[in-house]
Amino acid sequence: MTMKIYEMGRLLAEPVLPPLYKQVRARLRKIVNKIGRSPRILDVGGRKSPYTIGIPAQITVIDLPRSSEVQQQLHLGLNEQIINQVKQRRSNVEEVILGDMTDSGLPDENFDLAVSVEVIEHVEADDRFVSEISRVLKPGGIFLLTTPNGDWVENKNPDHKRHYHKDQLQQLLEKHFSDVQIDYAIIGGRYRTMGLKSWSLAKPATIALSIFGNVVNGIQSSETKVREKAAGTHHLIAVARKAK
């Protein structure tokens, strides 16, 4: 796999990107390394799919078409421009599908791994969503997902159907997967907010502040420090394994 310029730039920037991004990437790399070959990965709701950049795998991205005003405002879903951009920028994306993961039409037991970052909270039929992901995974396949931490973060997003408490997400995943591990992740506060500011070459000071915020928040959010800390954390990270 020969990486493209965009991919190399993202990899070089990774140390100063938001800590949720880095933690998902670290877990994803660890899972892929254990598989020990070029796995088939389903990136659910991946849009531009930054979490799977540079991963030695065959990536299929599936996401809803961008059709509503809320989707447009929140930069959700796919349109032809985004699809073309992903195909041009990415070397490991095999296919980009406009589709609904609650009724995907994808073949049974076709993927080694599914990744879904900050997506399930947007899905009304969440049980069907998880069931479909389990169906398309091979026996022993893994589902890696993140979602806002409902034990701490109030739902104020107009497109979020719910924020899960940890035990609620555990119960949902255990209906369809044999082994589930959920951790709290990413401390909130001024440094997290600072780090999430958009980057623009026209505003180098904002970029510098964002980088500083991400570095500090990354130190605050060390997995070993916060994985059991409900108060003050903004995300849940789950790894669920399908029975063999």
N, C-alpha and C positions, 0 to 999 in steps of 0.2 A: 504494500500500500504506500503510494507516494503522496505525502501530505501537500495540501495547497497552502498558498501564502496566508489566507485567512486562518486556517487551522494552526499554522505555526505561530501566528500572532496571538491567538487565544491561549496557546500553551505557554508562551512566554509571559503573558499577563496573569496566568493563573495564581501565582503566589499573592497577588494584591487584589484579587476578586473577592466577592462576598464569601464568608465562611461556609454558608450552606452549600454553595457551589463546590467549594473545595472538599467538604465532607462527603457529598454525594459522589464526586469524582473518585475520591479515595476508596470508598466502598465498592464502587463499580469496578475499578481496576483490580481490587482484591478478588472479587467474584470471578472476573474474567480470567485472571491468572490461575485460579483454582480449576476452572474448566479446562485450561491447558490447550486450547485450540481456538480457531477463529469462530466464535459462537454466533448464532443468529439472535439479534436483539430487537425487540419491539419497543420503540420509543413512543409511549402513549401520550398524546397531547403535547408532543415535542416541539411543534411549530418550527423554530429555527434550530432546535435540537442541540444546544450548546453543551449539554451534559455528556454527550457521547462523542464529542470531537476527539480525534486522535486515538480512540479505542480500537484495538485490532479486532474488529468484528464486522459482521454484515448487518447493517442497520436498516430496519423498516420503520418509517415514521407514519403514525396515523393520528389525524386530528380532524375536528369538525370544520366545515367551511365557515369562513367569517361572513356572517350574514346580518346580524343584529347591530343596532347602534351601541348597545352595551359592549359587545365584542370588539367593536371598532375603538371605543373609548379606552378599553382595558387591554387592547392589543392581544386579543384572544383569537384562536382559530387560524385557519389557513386561507389564503387566496392565491391566485395564479402567480402574482409577483413574488410572494414568499416562497412558493414551491420552486420557482425558477432560481431564486437566490440560493436556496439550500442546495440544489443540484449543482450549481456553479461553484459554490464555496467548499463543498464537502467531498471527500474522497471515499468515505466508507458508507455513505447512504446509498443503498441499493434501490429503494422504492419509497415514494411519498404518497400516502393514500388519504383522500378525503373521505372520512367515514366516522361512524359513531361506534365507540368501543362497547356500548351496551348491546349492539347488534352488528358485529364487525364483518361477518361473512368470511373471516379468515379460517384457514384449515386447522383441524385439530392437531395438537401436539407438534407445532411447527417451530417453536422458538425455545431457546435455552434460557432466556432472561427477558423480563419485561421491566421497563423503567417508567415511572410516572411521577413527575416532580410538580407538586402544587397543582394537582388536577382534580383529584377525587372530590374535593370540596365543591367543585362546580357541577357535579353530576347528581341529578335527582335520583336516578335508579342506581344507587351505589352498590346494592347487592348484585344486581345484574352485571354491573361493570366489573366487579371482582370475579364473579363467576366466569365471565367471558375470558378474562385474562388467564384464569386457571385452566380453562379449556384449551387455549391455544399454546400453553406451555407444555413442554415435554415432561414426562415423569422425572421428578427431581429438579425441575426448573425452578427458577427464583424470581420473585417479584420484589423489586426495590421501589419504595414510594416515600414521598414526603407530603405533609399536609400541615396547616396551621394547628398549633397546640390549643385545643379547646379548653384545657384545664386553666389556661391563663389569658388567651387572646379572645377578646370579644369580637363577634362577627358583625362588621360594619360594611362589608363588601357587597354591593348590590347583586353580584353574580354568584356569591357563595351560598350554597344550599344549607350548609351546616359547618361547624367546627367541631371536630371529634375530641371527646375526652379520650385519654389513652385506653381506658378499659373498653370503651365503645368500639374503637378501631380494632382492638385485640379480638373482641367477639366477632366482628364482621369478617376479619381475615381468617379466623380459625374455622369458620364455616366452610372454607374452600381450600385451606392449606393446612398441612400437618404440623409445621413448625413455624412459629411466629415470634420475632423479637422486635420490640418497639422501644426506642430511646427518645428522651427529650433532647432538643438541640437548639442552639443559637440564643445567646443572651440578648435581651432587648436593651433599649436605652439610647443615649445620644450617639454612641459610636456606631451602633448598627444603623441608625437613621442616617448618619453622616455617610456611611459606606454605600448606602443604596442610592445616592445621588447619581443622576445620569452623567455620563462622560461626554464632553464636547471639546474638540481641539480649540475652539474659540474661547474656552474658559479653563485655562490651565490650573488656576487656583482651585477651582471646584474639583478637578481631577485629583490634585494633590490632597485635598481634604478627604475625598472619597477613599483614596488609597490608605491614608492614615487611619481613617475610621475602620476600614476592613482589616488592617493589620492588628489594631487594638482589639477589635471585636473577635478576631480569630483567636487571640490569646485568651480572652475572656471565655470563649465558647469551646475550649478544649473538651473533646468527647468525654474524657475520664472525669472532668469536673462537673459536667452538667447532665449526663445521660439519665440520671435519676432525679433531676431537679425540675419539678413541675412549675414552681413559682418563678416567674421572670424569663422563662424560655418561650420562644415564639414558634417552634416547629416540632413535629414528631417525625422521626425517621424510622421506617419499618422495613424489615427484611423477612419475607415469607417464602417458605419452601414447599413445593408441591410434593405429595407422597410419590415414592417410586413404584 
